[in-house]
């Protein structure tokens, strides 16, 4: 079964599989985070695009950009293509069914292609106690064919000099992210911790890196998802472009 959800942003519509991986707030805040650093990006690549939620939101937040979404799951790419079609975004969003770890071999045209790369990769390390079935939810949540190094290496290869990689992940993987980014000449420049409520413990991180950038890291104020009453915080409502 499938459903079509109006996600806002000038009535954009997203097709989702009821039994597949469904997007969360992390995808929306990543799109906004990336757009804040590269509002004029001409070319954007989303590594691990799933059902296409991030390319869809970026098409609104970075007007005029050409966006390429890449995912290893054929079903996800098929779903994303139909989402692109119903929104009339065929000329701006293209989709590729490919393994992130094999892009140099399968899609050499992507080398030094993009101004901006975004990624919401699987959060859980390979073999970290989750059932090793091949379900779409598992592939979206746990590193299977590509791990965090593969995603970062691919981003470094795809980016133009001084291009940005913006990634959302778990705080527990921050050391890994910094290590592999430095290894592939992606300098961490900005980090924002996302907390359930103000003053709480971060459960999501946003990281911005620049290919060939200088060594200077800024820690931005934390981003609370909910207010004290359990409603979306004013910052999240602003990201969603809602006023209530």
Backbone torsions as a table, in degrees:
resi	resn	phi	psi	omega
1	UNK	NA	149.7	178.9
2	UNK	-131.0	159.9	175.6
3	UNK	-137.1	153.5	175.7
4	UNK	-112.8	120.9	-176.8
5	UNK	-112.0	131.6	171.9
6	UNK	-81.3	112.7	-175.0
7	UNK	-95.9	6.7	-178.3
8	UNK	86.6	-146.8	-179.8
9	UNK	49.9	58.6	-177.4
10	UNK	64.6	41.7	172.2
11	UNK	65.7	36.1	172.6
12	UNK	-67.9	144.4	-177.0
13	UNK	-120.8	138.1	-177.4
14	UNK	-122.5	128.1	174.6
15	UNK	-88.7	128.0	179.0
16	UNK	-127.3	143.4	173.7
17	UNK	-83.3	130.7	-177.1
18	UNK	-65.0	-26.7	-179.6
19	UNK	-107.1	9.7	177.9
20	UNK	-102.2	-173.8	179.4
21	UNK	-74.9	127.8	-178.0
22	UNK	-106.2	142.9	-175.1
23	UNK	-68.9	155.9	177.6
24	UNK	-126.8	-172.1	-177.0
25	UNK	-63.9	-26.2	-178.1
26	UNK	-61.0	-35.6	178.2
27	UNK	-66.3	-40.3	-178.3
28	UNK	-69.5	-43.6	-178.7
29	UNK	-70.0	-29.8	175.8
30	UNK	-66.0	-44.7	179.5
31	UNK	-59.3	-43.3	179.5
32	UNK	-67.1	-43.0	178.5
33	UNK	-57.8	-48.1	-179.1
34	UNK	-64.2	-42.8	-179.5
35	UNK	-63.8	-28.6	-179.4
36	UNK	-69.0	-27.8	179.2
37	UNK	-92.5	-30.3	-176.8
38	UNK	-130.4	62.9	-176.5
39	UNK	-67.4	-16.7	-178.3
40	UNK	-114.4	20.3	-178.9
41	UNK	-59.6	132.3	177.2
42	UNK	-85.5	-40.3	-176.9
43	UNK	-125.2	129.9	-176.6
44	UNK	-131.1	140.8	174.5
45	UNK	-125.9	132.5	175.3
46	UNK	-108.3	114.2	179.0
47	UNK	-88.7	116.4	-176.7
48	UNK	82.4	54.5	-169.0
49	UNK	-77.0	-13.3	-179.7
50	UNK	57.0	-130.8	-178.1
51	UNK	-80.7	4.7	173.3
52	UNK	94.5	14.6	-176.3
53	UNK	-61.7	-43.3	-176.5
54	UNK	-70.4	-47.2	173.8
55	UNK	-56.2	-36.4	179.8
56	UNK	-63.1	-48.9	-179.3
57	UNK	-67.9	-39.6	179.0
58	UNK	-65.0	-29.2	177.5
59	UNK	-62.0	-26.3	177.3
60	UNK	-87.4	-43.2	-173.2
61	UNK	-80.4	-23.4	174.5
62	UNK	-122.1	83.1	-173.9
63	UNK	-64.7	135.6	177.7
64	UNK	90.3	-8.5	-178.2
65	UNK	-74.3	152.6	171.2
66	UNK	-101.9	125.8	-170.9
67	UNK	-121.8	133.8	176.8
68	UNK	-117.1	124.7	176.6
69	UNK	-105.1	136.9	-177.9
70	UNK	-126.7	132.3	176.8
71	UNK	-151.1	148.4	-178.5
72	UNK	-78.2	-19.0	-175.6
73	UNK	-90.6	119.3	179.7
74	UNK	-61.4	-39.3	-178.3
75	UNK	-64.0	-40.4	179.5
76	UNK	-64.9	-43.0	179.5
77	UNK	-65.1	-39.8	177.4
78	UNK	-61.0	-42.8	178.7
79	UNK	-64.3	-45.3	-178.9
80	UNK	-63.0	-38.3	179.4
81	UNK	-62.8	-39.7	179.0
82	UNK	-70.1	-33.1	174.9
83	UNK	-63.4	-44.7	178.3
84	UNK	-59.1	-42.3	-177.9
85	UNK	-64.8	-45.2	-176.8
86	UNK	-69.9	-18.0	176.8
87	UNK	-96.6	0.7	179.0
88	UNK	65.7	34.5	-175.6
89	UNK	-110.3	21.9	-176.9
90	UNK	-57.4	-32.3	-177.1
91	UNK	-82.4	-10.5	-177.6
92	UNK	-113.0	-27.9	-177.1
93	UNK	-118.8	123.8	174.1
94	UNK	-117.3	153.8	-173.8
95	UNK	-131.3	139.7	-176.6
96	UNK	-128.6	129.3	173.3
97	UNK	-90.7	104.1	-176.4
98	UNK	-157.8	157.0	176.4
99	UNK	-85.8	124.3	-178.3
100	UNK	-54.9	-36.0	-177.0
101	UNK	-73.7	-9.7	-176.0
102	UNK	-118.2	12.9	-171.5
103	UNK	-62.1	-35.2	-179.8
104	UNK	-60.0	-32.9	-179.5
105	UNK	-85.7	-39.4	-173.5
106	UNK	-89.5	-28.4	-176.0
107	UNK	-138.5	63.8	-176.5
108	UNK	-62.1	-19.5	179.2
109	UNK	-65.0	-14.6	-178.2
110	UNK	-83.6	-7.7	178.8
111	UNK	-62.8	127.8	-178.3
112	UNK	52.6	43.3	-172.8
113	UNK	-96.8	-36.1	-164.0
114	UNK	-114.4	148.8	171.4
115	UNK	-79.4	-30.4	-173.9
116	UNK	-142.1	133.2	170.1
117	UNK	-118.9	133.4	175.3
118	UNK	-120.3	153.5	178.5
119	UNK	-157.9	132.9	169.8
120	UNK	-117.5	75.4	-171.7
121	UNK	-76.4	170.7	175.3
122	UNK	-56.1	135.0	-175.6
123	UNK	-81.8	-28.7	-170.0
124	UNK	-94.4	129.3	178.8
125	UNK	-60.6	152.3	179.4
126	UNK	-56.1	131.5	176.2
127	UNK	73.1	22.2	-175.7
128	UNK	-92.1	44.2	169.1
129	UNK	90.0	4.2	177.8
130	UNK	-96.6	142.4	178.1
131	UNK	-49.0	126.7	-175.5
132	UNK	-85.1	43.2	173.0
133	UNK	-76.1	173.0	-177.8
134	UNK	-104.5	26.6	-178.8
135	UNK	-65.7	155.4	-179.4
136	UNK	-63.5	-34.7	179.0
137	UNK	-66.5	-41.3	178.7
138	UNK	-62.0	-46.8	-178.4
139	UNK	-61.4	-35.4	179.0
140	UNK	-72.7	-28.9	-173.6
141	UNK	-96.8	-31.9	-173.7
142	UNK	-120.9	139.8	176.8
143	UNK	-59.2	122.8	179.5
144	UNK	-121.0	-84.6	-179.4
145	UNK	-76.2	-27.3	-178.8
146	UNK	-133.2	139.2	178.0
147	UNK	-107.5	-174.3	-173.0
148	UNK	-62.4	-35.1	177.2
149	UNK	-65.0	-40.4	179.0
150	UNK	-60.6	-42.7	-180.0
151	UNK	-63.8	-43.8	-177.9
152	UNK	-70.0	-41.1	177.6
153	UNK	-62.5	-41.1	178.2
154	UNK	-63.9	-42.0	179.1
155	UNK	-60.9	-44.3	-179.6
156	UNK	-62.6	-36.0	179.2
157	UNK	-72.7	-36.8	-177.7
158	UNK	-74.8	-34.6	-172.2
159	UNK	-71.9	145.1	166.5
160	UNK	-73.8	162.3	176.9
161	UNK	-57.7	133.2	-177.6
162	UNK	71.4	11.3	173.7
163	UNK	-73.5	162.5	-175.7
164	UNK	-107.1	139.2	165.2
165	UNK	-107.8	124.0	175.5
166	UNK	-118.8	126.6	-172.8
167	UNK	-133.2	145.6	171.1
168	UNK	-113.9	138.6	-177.4
169	UNK	-159.3	-169.5	177.3
170	UNK	-94.9	145.3	179.1
171	UNK	-56.9	-29.5	-178.7
172	UNK	-64.7	-16.7	-179.1
173	UNK	-103.4	9.8	-174.3
174	UNK	-63.6	-40.6	178.9
175	UNK	-63.0	-43.1	177.0
176	UNK	-59.3	-44.8	-179.0
177	UNK	-60.3	-49.1	-179.8
178	UNK	-62.0	-42.6	-178.2
179	UNK	-61.4	-50.4	-176.6
180	UNK	-72.0	-32.6	176.0
181	UNK	-62.8	-46.3	177.4
182	UNK	-61.6	-39.1	-179.8
183	UNK	-58.7	-36.0	-176.6
184	UNK	-106.0	24.2	172.7
185	UNK	66.5	24.0	174.0
186	UNK	-100.7	108.9	-175.3
187	UNK	-87.8	121.6	175.8
188	UNK	-62.3	125.9	-176.5
189	UNK	-115.9	-36.0	-176.6
190	UNK	-142.0	136.9	176.8
191	UNK	-132.3	136.3	174.2
192	UNK	-130.7	129.0	178.2
193	UNK	-91.8	132.4	179.9
194	UNK	-105.3	126.7	-175.8
195	UNK	-119.9	149.6	177.0
196	UNK	-57.8	-46.1	177.1
197	UNK	-139.3	158.5	-177.8
198	UNK	-53.8	129.6	179.7
199	UNK	84.3	-1.7	-179.3
200	UNK	-82.7	179.7	179.2
201	UNK	-83.9	131.5	-177.9
202	UNK	-63.2	136.4	173.6
203	UNK	-120.1	-2.6	176.4
204	UNK	-141.0	146.2	172.2
205	UNK	-126.9	147.3	172.0
206	UNK	-113.5	129.6	-177.1
207	UNK	-127.5	132.2	176.0
208	UNK	-116.8	126.7	179.0
209	UNK	-126.9	154.9	-179.8
210	UNK	-123.3	128.8	178.8
211	UNK	-68.8	117.3	-179.0
212	UNK	77.6	15.8	-179.0
213	UNK	-75.9	162.2	176.8
214	UNK	-77.1	166.4	-175.1
215	UNK	-86.5	96.4	176.1
216	UNK	-159.1	118.8	-175.2
217	UNK	-114.0	132.0	176.8
218	UNK	-112.9	131.0	174.1
219	UNK	-100.9	113.1	-178.0
220	UNK	-82.0	157.3	176.9
221	UNK	-53.3	144.4	-179.2
222	UNK	-59.6	153.8	179.2
223	UNK	-112.6	106.3	176.7
224	UNK	-80.7	134.5	179.6
225	UNK	-79.0	-40.0	-176.8
226	UNK	-120.7	154.0	173.9
227	UNK	-89.1	-174.8	-175.9
228	UNK	-65.6	-18.1	-179.5
229	UNK	-98.5	4.3	177.1
230	UNK	86.4	8.6	175.7
231	UNK	-95.7	162.4	176.4
232	UNK	-55.6	138.4	178.9
233	UNK	-68.3	165.2	179.4
234	UNK	-62.4	-33.8	178.9
235	UNK	-66.5	-40.8	179.6
236	UNK	-68.4	-41.1	177.4
237	UNK	-60.4	-37.2	178.0
238	UNK	-65.8	-41.2	178.5
239	UNK	-62.4	-40.9	177.5
240	UNK	-76.8	-4.8	-178.8
241	UNK	60.8	42.3	176.2
242	UNK	-117.3	150.9	-175.7
243	UNK	-113.0	7.3	-178.4
244	UNK	-124.1	NA	NA
